[in-house]
Amino acid sequence: MMKSIALIGLGGAIGTILRYLITNLTEARFAPSHFPYGTLLVNITGCFAIGLIYALSGKLNISPELRGFLATGICGGYTTFSAFSYQSISLMREGHTTQFVAYVFGSLILGMAATLLPIIVVDRLS
């Protein structure tokens, strides 16, 4: 149990650092903007990663410890749905209705598609 907790904690640290770096680099690239491009990118790539991890875990016999490190640790530290919620509300409160709608629907629709895509691909390859 302690080994799993340590691996998840290490993965969470890695994911959090990746989220910070990718979000800041993306936001700097698109500044100034009222649209949270960095968080959107992290959410979509995080959804893709977790879909891929779970799609491959059964096919490649990934151990529960490694799956916990990758999915719960790295992806859990990396994805930013709490930031998603806060930024959505901020956009709405600041009157940026078009950006709010694009951000909410883009995150949900593209995130689900990004999660499903590797599952479909891996299933078809087997």
Buried (B, 14 or more C-beta within 10 A) or exposed (E): EEEBEEBBBBBBEBBBEBBBEBBEEBBEEEEEEBBBBBBBBBBBBBBBBBBBBBBBBEEEEBEEEBBBBBBBBBBBBBBBBEBBEEBBEEBBEEEBEEBBEBBBEBBEEBBEEBBBBBBEEBEEEE
